């Protein structure tokens, strides 16, 4: 069964604030993560690895881009596409 969108959002938020130390006040679904410097390339790889482990999906290196990971909403949309949703 696919993880509901709300649960995915909560898990991504917990990972960003807990593991990557992104200030929670800076996070909302459309907050830019990469272009504002909240996430760097290393953080993007860590986030992708977390999503792969947690959701059982494969994220090709070529997909770890600003387009797919710029905001929580972008991440949600990307995950749904990877899961075939």
C-alpha positions as CSV (number, residue, x, y, z in Angstrom):
1,X,0.0,0.0,0.0
2,X,1.3,3.4,-0.9
3,X,2.2,5.8,1.8
4,X,-0.5,8.6,2.1
5,X,0.6,12.0,0.9
6,X,0.3,13.5,4.5
7,X,2.5,10.7,5.9
8,X,5.1,11.3,3.2
9,X,5.1,15.0,3.9
10,X,5.5,14.4,7.6
11,X,8.4,12.0,7.1
12,X,10.2,14.3,4.7
13,X,9.7,17.2,7.2
14,X,11.1,15.1,10.0
15,X,14.1,14.1,7.9
16,X,14.8,17.6,6.8
17,X,14.6,19.1,10.3
18,X,16.1,16.2,12.2
19,X,18.8,14.7,10.0
20,X,19.6,17.7,7.8
21,X,19.0,20.4,10.4
22,X,16.9,22.5,8.2
23,X,15.1,25.1,10.4
24,X,11.4,24.1,10.6
25,X,10.3,27.7,10.4
26,X,11.7,27.8,6.8
27,X,9.6,24.8,5.7
28,X,6.2,24.8,4.0
29,X,5.2,22.7,1.0
30,X,6.4,25.3,-1.6
31,X,9.5,26.6,0.2
32,X,12.5,26.5,-2.0
33,X,15.1,24.2,-0.6
34,X,18.0,24.2,-3.0
35,X,18.0,27.7,-4.6
36,X,17.9,29.3,-1.1
37,X,20.8,27.1,0.1
38,X,18.8,25.2,2.7
39,X,20.0,22.0,0.9
40,X,23.2,21.4,-0.9
41,X,24.2,18.6,-3.2
42,X,25.3,16.3,-0.3
43,X,21.9,16.9,1.5
44,X,20.1,16.1,-1.8
45,X,21.9,12.7,-2.0
46,X,21.1,12.0,1.6
47,X,17.4,12.9,1.1
48,X,17.2,10.7,-2.0
49,X,18.8,7.8,-0.1
50,X,16.3,8.3,2.7
51,X,13.4,8.2,0.3
52,X,14.7,5.1,-1.4
53,X,15.1,3.2,2.0
54,X,11.8,4.4,3.4
55,X,9.7,4.0,0.4
56,X,11.4,1.2,-1.5
57,X,11.8,3.2,-4.7
58,X,14.8,3.7,-6.8
59,X,16.0,7.2,-7.6
60,X,18.5,7.4,-10.4
61,X,21.4,9.8,-9.9
62,X,20.3,11.8,-12.9
63,X,17.0,12.5,-11.1
64,X,18.6,14.2,-8.1
65,X,18.0,17.6,-9.4
66,X,16.6,21.0,-8.4
67,X,13.5,20.2,-10.5
68,X,12.6,17.2,-8.5
69,X,13.8,18.3,-5.0
70,X,13.3,22.1,-4.9
71,X,10.4,21.9,-2.5
72,X,8.4,19.4,-0.4
73,X,5.6,19.6,-3.0
74,X,8.1,18.8,-5.8
75,X,9.4,15.9,-3.8
76,X,5.9,14.6,-3.2
77,X,5.1,14.8,-7.0
78,X,8.4,13.1,-7.9
79,X,7.8,10.3,-5.5
80,X,4.3,9.7,-6.8
81,X,5.6,9.5,-10.3
82,X,8.3,7.0,-9.2
83,X,5.6,4.9,-7.5
84,X,3.5,5.0,-10.7
85,X,0.8,7.2,-9.2
